[in-house]
Amino acid sequence: MGQVTKKKTSERVLVDGGADIGESMFFNVPRSRVLKSHLRLSIVCDTDNVTKSIGHVTLGPKSSGKVGVLTS
């Protein structure tokens, strides 16, 4: 598979104390693999040394477009 190039990371603190984090990455995928590839981005929360998945999104040709409801 191709190389991942990380371009930049930015972070700013929001009014409510949360963080707005921006990531930019580029992926080189050979033309022959484009229709067979997907990318899954997972969001996790680390509180009191407990890591919990709070959501994810999958991008690619077989993505279903399902909508999920976030509950705590």
Secondary structure, 3 states (H helix, E strand, C coil): CCCEEEEEEEEEECCCCCEEEEEEEEECCCHHHHHHCCEEEEEEEEECCEEEEEEEEEECCCCCCCCCCCCC
